[in-house]
Amino acid sequence: MNRFSTKQAGIISLSDLKTMKGKIAYWSVFAFLLFTCIFTLFPAIWVLLSGFKDSQEIYSGFSLFPRDMSLEHMMTCIVDSWKTLELGRSMINTVIMSMGSLCLTLIVCGIGGYVLSKMKPRGTNFVLQLVLWTMMMPGQLRTVPLYISWLSFPFVANFPFEVSLINTYWPIWLSSAANAFEVLLFKHYFDSIPMSYVEAAKLDGCGNLSIFFRIMMPISKPIVIYVSIMSLTYAWSNFFIPYLVLQDKELQITPVRIYLLGQSSEIKMNVRFMGIIFASVVPFLIFAFFQKHIIGGVSIGGVKG
């Protein structure tokens, strides 16, 4: 019972654990969560270990661990798979695509939240309702109108200055920037910042853009970090929009996930698994190092100071 003495208060308290019913309830919940964790992690672990198997091992029957688990064998699998897949260019493309999405998301969504929170022009409530309404619209309904707007930008066929955004990163960047949820996150966080900061900056001669970049963003590091992590993770893992708009393979702008899909069928299965591992390293590292920010950011927008 001593190991429960430091347990934080929750649904099952320390006094409950002194009874038989409390112990049964605690260990039942613990066993359920442990089973759920194993069940969730098993596919990822299987893919990870399958990357170090030979193709014959994968097809011969089910086995979780590879026969040869020596460090030399694993390093050989990593190096050979990287050379076979030639992922260098596609990884660079993914970095460019992800960083562009990150920058536009912070600027556009941040300014949108600042306008709705502090500037509040006429029609703010109506615009806020529109932003909320877009969150309730299924993503499938937006696919065709968005593709038409990308195909003949700016939205109108036969417009004198229309251009096509297909086979460029702009559709991906603009789609990331038009994120209603992140606009609301910025808006609710900016609501917690006293208006006196904005008024003092205006007295010093700052314009709205200067206030946003020099004052609001530096003192809003928690929400900036959270939005940056989520935007970067989503952009790196995004598949559908890049697959829809990046159609010309000769331009060499294909991100890593689309590149892996188009690989030759002659590539061995273990090499394909290793390619999935390479493509998943960045999201895994982001979550591993910024886990506290990701979990804590869920409630950031609702905190009022």
C-alpha positions in Angstrom: 0.0 0.0 0.0 3.0 2.3 0.4 3.3 2.7 -3.3 -0.1 4.3 -3.5 0.7 6.9 -0.8 2.0 9.4 -3.4 -1.0 8.8 -5.8 -2.7 12.0 -6.9 -6.4 12.4 -6.0 -8.7 11.1 -8.6 -11.9 9.1 -9.0 -10.2 6.3 -7.0 -8.6 7.9 -3.9 -6.1 6.5 -1.4 -8.9 5.6 1.0 -10.7 3.6 -1.7 -7.6 1.6 -2.3 -7.7 0.3 1.2 -10.9 -1.6 0.4 -11.2 -4.7 -1.7 -13.7 -3.1 -4.1 -11.3 -0.2 -4.6 -8.4 -2.5 -5.3 -10.5 -4.5 -7.8 -11.6 -1.3 -9.6 -8.1 0.1 -9.7 -6.4 -3.0 -11.1 -9.3 -3.6 -13.6 -8.8 -0.1 -15.0 -5.1 -0.5 -15.0 -5.4 -3.9 -16.9 -7.8 -2.3 -19.4 -5.5 0.6 -20.1 -2.5 -1.7 -20.4 -4.3 -3.9 -22.9 -5.4 -0.8 -24.9 -1.9 0.5 -25.0 -0.5 -2.8 -26.2 -3.2 -3.2 -28.8 -2.6 0.4 -30.1 1.2 0.1 -30.3 1.3 -3.4 -31.8 0.9 -2.4 -35.5 3.6 0.2 -35.2 6.0 -2.2 -33.4 5.3 -4.9 -36.0 6.1 -2.5 -38.9 9.3 -1.3 -37.1 10.6 -4.9 -36.6 9.5 -6.0 -40.0 11.8 -3.5 -41.6 14.7 -5.5 -40.2 13.5 -8.8 -41.5 14.3 -10.5 -44.8 11.4 -10.7 -47.3 11.2 -14.4 -46.9 10.7 -14.0 -43.1 7.7 -11.6 -43.7 6.0 -14.0 -46.1 6.9 -17.3 -44.4 4.6 -16.8 -41.4 3.9 -14.5 -38.5 6.8 -13.7 -36.3 7.2 -10.5 -34.3 11.0 -10.4 -34.0 13.5 -10.8 -36.8 15.8 -13.8 -36.8 18.9 -11.6 -36.9 18.8 -8.8 -34.3 22.4 -7.9 -34.3 23.4 -4.2 -34.5 25.4 -4.9 -37.7 22.4 -6.4 -39.5 20.1 -3.6 -38.5 22.6 -0.9 -39.7 23.0 -2.8 -43.0 19.2 -2.8 -43.4 18.9 0.9 -42.7 21.8 1.9 -45.1 20.7 -0.4 -47.9 17.0 0.7 -47.7 18.0 4.3 -47.8 20.1 3.8 -50.9 17.4 1.7 -52.6 14.6 4.2 -51.9 16.7 7.3 -52.6 14.6 9.4 -50.2 16.9 12.4 -50.0 15.1 14.6 -52.5 11.6 13.7 -51.2 12.7 14.4 -47.6 13.9 17.8 -48.6 10.6 18.4 -50.4 8.7 17.4 -47.3 10.7 19.8 -45.2 10.0 22.7 -47.6 6.3 21.8 -47.7 6.1 21.5 -43.9 8.0 24.7 -43.1 5.9 26.7 -45.6 2.7 25.4 -44.0 4.0 26.3 -40.5 5.0 29.9 -41.4 1.7 30.6 -43.1 -0.3 29.0 -40.3 1.3 31.1 -37.6 0.9 34.3 -39.6 -2.6 33.9 -41.1 -4.2 32.1 -38.2 -2.5 34.4 -35.7 -3.6 37.6 -37.4 -7.1 36.2 -37.8 -7.2 35.5 -34.0 -5.8 38.9 -33.2 -8.4 40.7 -35.4 -11.3 38.8 -33.8 -10.0 39.2 -30.3 -8.5 42.8 -30.1 -9.4 44.8 -33.2 -13.1 43.6 -33.4 -14.2 45.4 -36.6 -17.8 45.6 -37.6 -19.2 42.2 -38.3 -16.8 40.4 -36.0 -19.6 38.2 -34.5 -20.8 37.2 -38.0 -17.3 36.3 -39.1 -16.8 34.3 -36.0 -20.0 32.4 -36.7 -18.7 31.6 -40.2 -15.4 30.3 -38.8 -17.3 28.0 -36.5 -19.6 26.9 -39.3 -16.7 25.8 -41.4 -15.6 23.5 -38.6 -18.9 21.7 -38.9 -18.7 21.2 -42.6 -17.3 17.8 -43.7 -14.0 18.0 -45.4 -15.2 16.0 -48.4 -17.6 18.8 -49.3 -14.8 21.2 -49.7 -12.6 19.0 -51.9 -14.2 19.8 -55.3 -14.5 23.6 -54.8 -11.0 23.8 -53.5 -9.6 21.9 -56.4 -11.4 24.1 -58.9 -10.0 27.2 -57.1 -6.5 25.8 -57.3 -6.9 24.8 -60.9 -8.0 28.3 -62.0 -6.9 30.7 -59.3 -8.4 33.2 -58.3 -11.5 31.1 -58.4 -13.1 32.4 -61.6 -12.7 30.7 -65.0 -11.6 32.9 -67.8 -10.3 35.6 -65.4 -7.7 37.7 -67.1 -5.0 36.9 -64.5 -5.9 33.4 -63.5 -3.1 31.0 -62.8 -3.0 27.3 -62.0 -1.6 26.3 -58.5 -1.5 22.6 -59.4 2.0 21.1 -59.1 3.0 23.8 -56.6 3.1 23.8 -52.8 0.7 26.8 -52.6 -2.5 24.7 -52.3 -1.0 22.8 -49.4 0.3 26.0 -47.7 -3.0 27.9 -48.2 -5.0 24.9 -46.9 -2.9 24.8 -43.8 -3.2 28.5 -43.2 -7.1 28.4 -43.5 -7.5 26.4 -40.3 -10.6 27.5 -38.4 -9.6 25.6 -35.2 -6.2 27.3 -34.9 -7.8 30.7 -35.5 -10.1 30.1 -32.6 -7.2 28.9 -30.5 -5.3 32.2 -31.1 -8.5 34.2 -30.6 -9.3 32.6 -27.2 -5.7 32.9 -26.0 -5.5 36.6 -27.1 -8.7 37.2 -25.1 -6.7 36.4 -22.0 -4.2 39.1 -22.7 -5.2 42.5 -21.2 -6.3 45.1 -23.6 -4.0 47.6 -21.8 -1.0 46.1 -23.6 -2.5 47.0 -27.0 -3.5 50.5 -25.9 -0.1 51.2 -24.4 1.5 50.1 -27.7 -0.8 52.3 -29.7 0.2 55.3 -27.5 3.8 54.6 -28.4 3.0 54.8 -32.1 2.8 51.0 -33.0 0.5 49.9 -35.7 -1.6 46.8 -35.6 1.0 44.6 -37.4 3.8 45.9 -35.1 1.6 45.1 -32.1 0.9 41.6 -33.4 4.5 40.7 -34.2 6.3 42.6 -31.4 3.9 42.1 -28.5 1.2 39.6 -29.0 3.2 36.8 -30.5 6.2 37.0 -28.1 3.9 36.9 -25.0 1.8 34.1 -26.5 4.6 31.5 -26.6 2.5 28.6 -25.2 -0.1 28.8 -28.0 2.5 29.5 -30.6 4.5 26.4 -29.6 1.4 24.3 -29.6 0.1 25.5 -33.0 3.6 25.1 -34.4 3.9 21.5 -33.3 0.4 20.5 -34.5 0.8 22.3 -37.8 4.3 20.8 -38.5 3.1 17.3 -37.6 0.0 17.5 -39.8 1.9 19.0 -42.7 4.6 16.3 -42.6 1.9 13.5 -42.4 -0.5 15.0 -44.9 -1.3 12.7 -47.8 -4.5 13.5 -49.5 -3.9 17.1 -50.7 -0.3 16.6 -51.8 -1.5 13.5 -53.7 -4.3 15.6 -55.3 -2.2 18.6 -56.5 1.4 17.3 -56.9 0.8 15.3 -60.1 3.9 15.9 -62.2 6.7 13.6 -61.0 9.2 15.2 -63.4 9.2 18.4 -61.4 10.7 16.5 -58.4 8.5 18.2 -55.8 6.9 15.0 -54.5 6.9 14.7 -50.6 8.1 11.5 -49.0 4.7 9.8 -48.5 3.6 10.3 -52.1 7.1 9.2 -53.3 6.9 6.0 -51.3 3.5 5.2 -52.9 4.9 5.5 -56.4 7.8 3.3 -55.9 8.4 0.3 -58.2 6.6 -2.9 -57.3 9.9 -4.7 -57.5 11.1 -3.2 -54.2 11.1 -5.7 -51.5 8.6 -5.6 -48.7 11.1 -5.1 -45.9 12.5 -2.1 -47.8 9.0 -0.6 -48.0 8.5 -1.1 -44.3 11.8 0.7 -43.7 10.6 3.5 -45.9 7.5 3.9 -43.7 9.9 4.1 -40.7 11.9 6.8 -42.4 8.8 8.8 -43.1 7.5 8.5 -39.5 10.7 9.5 -37.7 10.0 13.2 -37.7 6.4 13.0 -36.3 7.6 10.5 -33.7 10.5 12.8 -32.6 8.2 15.8 -32.5 5.7 14.0 -30.2 8.5 12.5 -28.1 10.2 15.9 -27.3 7.1 18.1 -27.2 4.6 15.7 -25.6 3.9 18.0 -22.6 3.2 21.0 -25.0 0.9 18.8 -27.1 -1.1 17.5 -24.2 -1.1 20.9 -22.3 -2.1 22.8 -25.4 -5.5 21.2 -25.5 -6.7 23.4 -22.7 -4.6 26.5 -23.5 -7.3 28.3 -25.4 -9.8 28.0 -22.5 -7.5 29.5 -19.8 -8.3 33.0 -18.8 -5.8 35.1 -17.0 
